[in-house]
Amino acid sequence: MAKDACKKIDLALQGGGSHGALTWGVLDRLLEDERLEIDGISGTSAGAMNAVVLADGLHRGGRAGARDALRTFWRAVSGAARFSPIQRSPWDWLMGNDSLDYSPSYLMYESLTQLISPARLNPLRINPLRDLVLELVDFERVNACRRAKIYVTATNVRTGRAKVFRQPELSVDTVMASACLPFMFPAVEIDGEAYWDGGYSGNPALFPLVDDMGCQDLLVVQVNPLVRQTLPDSARDIVNRINEITFNSSLIKELRSIQLLQQLIDVEDLDVERYRSMRLHLIHAQQEAEQLSASSKLNAEWPFIQRLHRLGRNWADLWLAENFDAIGHHSTFDLNAVFGDTFRPITSAEIDGSRRRSRGN
C-alpha cells in the first residue's frame, strides 16, 4: 500500500514491568499492518522501553526491523531474568501459577524494600536492565529516527510534575528514569534533577501527542486494569490496588480533559485544527488484565512473556477488525460510557450560564 494511503496513528504505551510484553504483542500486530503508519509514541516505564526499541529498529530496518528489535529485546529481558534471585516458588511451578505471591525470595525482597532505602539496599546501584537497554538500543538511531516521534515520561521527585523527554535528548538515563520505582531503585539524576517512575505523573503522558499537529488519532494501549470486580482483602492486595489506581489516575485525568475539549469544540463549533480535536481509541482486554497478578510483573520467564505477547497480538487483531475503518473519522473509545458514574457531558446551556456569570463579574 502506498504511504499516502496509510492511516496515521499516535500510540500511548503504559508501563507495567513484564506486562509490557502485552504491549509488545500489540505493537507487533500493528507494525505488521501496512495500512497503518505510527506517527508518534508516548511511553512510560516498560512502555518507554518498547518505544525506544521500536524507534531503533524502525530507523535501522523499517517495520521488519522494529518487529525484530522488539522480539530481541524481550528475549534478552527473559534471558537476563534467569539469574535473578526473585523466582517463582516450586508450588507455583507445579500449579502453573505465573505470579510470585508465594515466592520466598519475592516476599523477602518486598519486605526489605519497605524497610530499607534502595541506596542502602543496593549501594553499588546494580541494574542489569540498564546494562541490557544500553547494549541493545542505539540511542543515536533513536534520536535520529524521523519515522516516529518518541516521548518518554518521568516524574520529577522535587516538583512532582511530569518531565517529558523527547528526541534528540533521549538516552538510557531518560528511559531508566521513566522506569525508576522508588522502592526498588535510587532516583535517576539527569541535569541535576532526580526522577522517579513516570507512572506517578503520566502513565503515559498524552499531552505531547495532543500538542503535536501531525496526527489526530490517539490509540492508548492499556495494560493495567481500570476496574477490579473483586475487592482486595489482604494487605498486599490493598497495596497493589492502590498502586493500580495511582498509576491509572493521571491517564484518566488526561483522557477526561481531551473529552471535555472535544465537547467544547462540538458545542461551540470551534476550529478543530486550532483547538486540536482528537479521536480517541483504546486497546485493552479488561478480563485478561484483571487475571494477571501484580507480582507477575516481575516474572520474565520466556513462556510467560510469550503468552503475554500472544494475548497482546490478539487484542490488537480484534481491535483492528472492529475499528480500523473508524481511524481518521471518529473515536472508538467513549469515555462517557466508561466513566459514566463520574463524568457527564457539558451542555451548551451550562456554557451560556458560565458566560453570563463571567460578564456579570
Backbone hydrogen bonds, N-H to C=O, Kabsch-Sander energy under -0.5 kcal/mol:
donor,donor_aa,acceptor,acceptor_aa,energy
5,A,2,A,-1.6
6,C,3,K,-1.6
7,K,35,R,-3.1
8,K,6,C,-0.5
9,I,37,E,-2.2
10,D,217,D,-2.9
11,L,40,G,-2.8
12,A,219,L,-2.3
13,L,11,L,-0.5
13,L,42,S,-3.1
14,Q,12,A,-0.5
14,Q,221,V,-1.4
18,S,297,K,-2.8
19,H,16,G,-2.0
20,G,17,G,-2.1
21,A,18,S,-2.1
22,L,19,H,-1.8
23,T,19,H,-0.6
24,W,20,G,-1.9
25,G,21,A,-2.1
26,V,22,L,-1.9
27,L,23,T,-3.1
28,D,24,W,-2.7
29,R,25,G,-1.8
30,L,26,V,-2.4
31,L,27,L,-3.0
32,E,28,D,-1.0
33,D,29,R,-0.8
33,D,30,L,-0.8
34,E,32,E,-0.8
36,L,33,D,-1.7
37,E,7,K,-2.6
39,D,9,I,-2.9
39,D,37,E,-0.6
40,G,9,I,-0.7
41,I,149,K,-3.1
42,S,11,L,-2.7
43,G,41,I,-0.5
43,G,151,Y,-2.9
44,T,13,L,-1.6
47,G,44,T,-2.5
49,M,45,S,-2.0
50,N,46,A,-2.4
51,A,47,G,-1.9
52,V,48,A,-2.5
53,V,49,M,-2.3
54,L,50,N,-2.3
55,A,51,A,-2.4
56,D,52,V,-2.4
57,G,53,V,-2.4
58,L,54,L,-2.9
59,H,55,A,-2.5
60,R,56,D,-1.8
61,G,57,G,-3.2
62,G,58,L,-1.9
65,G,61,G,-1.7
66,A,62,G,-2.3
67,R,63,R,-2.4
68,D,64,A,-2.4
69,A,65,G,-2.3
70,L,66,A,-2.2
71,R,67,R,-2.0
72,T,68,D,-2.7
73,F,69,A,-2.4
74,W,70,L,-2.4
75,R,71,R,-2.4
76,A,72,T,-2.1
77,V,73,F,-2.4
78,S,74,W,-2.0
79,G,75,R,-2.1
80,A,76,A,-2.6
81,A,77,V,-1.6
82,R,78,S,-0.6
82,R,79,G,-0.9
83,F,80,A,-1.4
84,S,81,A,-1.5
87,Q,85,P,-0.9
93,W,89,S,-2.1
94,L,90,P,-2.4
95,M,91,W,-2.4
96,G,92,D,-1.0
96,G,93,W,-0.6
97,N,92,D,-2.2
98,D,96,G,-0.5
103,S,100,L,-1.8
107,L,103,S,-2.7
108,M,104,P,-2.3
109,Y,105,S,-2.2
110,E,106,Y,-2.8
111,S,107,L,-1.9
112,L,108,M,-2.4
113,T,109,Y,-2.2
114,Q,110,E,-0.7
114,Q,111,S,-0.7
115,L,111,S,-0.6
115,L,112,L,-1.2
116,I,112,L,-3.0
120,R,117,S,-0.7
121,L,117,S,-2.7
122,N,118,P,-2.7
125,R,122,N,-2.1
130,R,127,N,-0.7
131,D,127,N,-1.5
132,L,128,P,-2.3
133,V,129,L,-2.6
134,L,130,R,-2.5
135,E,131,D,-1.9
136,L,132,L,-2.4
137,V,133,V,-2.4
138,D,136,L,-0.5
139,F,137,V,-0.9
141,R,138,D,-0.6
142,V,138,D,-1.9
143,N,139,F,-2.4
144,A,140,E,-1.2
145,C,141,R,-1.1
145,C,142,V,-0.7
149,K,39,D,-2.3
151,Y,41,I,-2.7
152,V,165,F,-2.8
153,T,43,G,-1.8
154,A,163,K,-2.3
155,T,196,W,-2.5
156,N,154,A,-0.5
156,N,161,R,-2.8
157,V,155,T,-0.5
157,V,194,A,-2.5
160,G,156,N,-3.0
163,K,154,A,-3.1
164,V,162,A,-0.5
165,F,152,V,-3.3
165,F,163,K,-0.6
167,Q,150,I,-0.8
169,E,166,R,-2.9
175,V,171,S,-1.8
176,M,172,V,-2.4
177,A,173,D,-2.5
178,S,174,T,-1.8
179,A,175,V,-1.0
180,C,177,A,-1.4
181,L,179,A,-1.2
184,M,181,L,-1.9
185,F,181,L,-2.6
188,V,195,Y,-2.1
189,E,187,A,-0.5
190,I,193,E,-2.8
193,E,190,I,-1.8
195,Y,188,V,-1.9
196,W,155,T,-2.7
197,D,180,C,-2.6
198,G,153,T,-0.5
198,G,178,S,-1.8
200,Y,197,D,-1.3
201,S,198,G,-1.4
202,G,198,G,-2.6
203,N,204,P,-0.8
205,A,202,G,-0.7
209,L,206,L,-1.0
210,V,206,L,-2.0
211,D,207,F,-2.8
212,D,208,P,-1.2
215,C,212,D,-0.6
218,L,216,Q,-0.6
218,L,279,R,-2.9
219,L,10,D,-3.0
219,L,217,D,-0.6
220,V,218,L,-0.6
220,V,281,H,-2.7
221,V,12,A,-3.0
222,Q,220,V,-0.8
222,Q,283,I,-2.1
223,V,221,V,-0.6
238,I,234,S,-2.4
239,V,235,A,-2.2
240,N,236,R,-2.6
241,R,237,D,-2.3
242,I,238,I,-2.3
243,N,239,V,-2.2
244,E,240,N,-2.1
245,I,241,R,-2.6
246,T,242,I,-2.6
247,F,243,N,-2.7
248,N,244,E,-1.5
249,S,245,I,-1.7
250,S,246,T,-0.8
252,I,248,N,-2.5
253,K,249,S,-2.4
254,E,250,S,-2.0
255,L,251,L,-2.5
256,R,252,I,-2.5
257,S,253,K,-2.1
258,I,254,E,-2.2
259,Q,255,L,-2.3
260,L,256,R,-2.7
261,L,257,S,-2.4
262,Q,258,I,-2.3
263,Q,259,Q,-2.2
264,L,260,L,-2.3
265,I,261,L,-2.4
266,D,262,Q,-2.4
267,V,263,Q,-3.0
268,E,264,L,-2.7
269,D,265,I,-1.1
270,L,265,I,-1.4
272,V,270,L,-0.6
275,Y,271,D,-2.3
276,R,272,V,-0.7
277,S,272,V,-1.5
279,R,216,Q,-3.6
280,L,278,M,-0.6
281,H,218,L,-2.4
283,I,220,V,-2.8
284,H,282,L,-0.6
286,Q,284,H,-0.6
289,A,285,A,-2.4
290,E,286,Q,-2.5
291,Q,287,Q,-1.2
292,L,288,E,-0.6
292,L,289,A,-1.0
296,S,293,S,-0.7
297,K,294,A,-1.7
298,L,295,S,-1.9
299,N,296,S,-1.4
300,A,298,L,-0.8
305,I,301,E,-2.5
306,Q,302,W,-2.9
307,R,303,P,-1.9
308,L,304,F,-2.4
309,H,305,I,-2.4
310,R,306,Q,-2.3
311,L,307,R,-2.3
312,G,308,L,-2.7
313,R,309,H,-2.4
314,N,310,R,-2.3
315,W,311,L,-2.5
316,A,312,G,-2.4
317,D,313,R,-2.6
318,L,314,N,-2.5
319,W,315,W,-2.3
320,L,316,A,-2.8
321,A,317,D,-2.1
322,E,318,L,-1.7
323,N,319,W,-2.6
324,F,320,L,-2.0
326,A,323,N,-1.2
327,I,323,N,-0.8
327,I,324,F,-1.3
329,H,326,A,-2.6
330,H,326,A,-2.2
332,T,280,L,-2.3
333,F,280,L,-1.6
334,D,332,T,-0.6
335,L,333,F,-0.8
337,A,334,D,-0.5
338,V,334,D,-1.9
339,F,335,L,-3.0
340,G,337,A,-0.6
342,T,339,F,-1.6
343,F,339,F,-1.4
351,I,347,T,-1.7
352,D,348,S,-2.6
353,G,349,A,-2.4
354,S,350,E,-2.2
355,R,351,I,-2.2
356,R,352,D,-2.2
357,R,353,G,-2.1
358,S,354,S,-2.1
359,R,355,R,-2.5
360,G,356,R,-1.9
361,N,357,R,-1.3
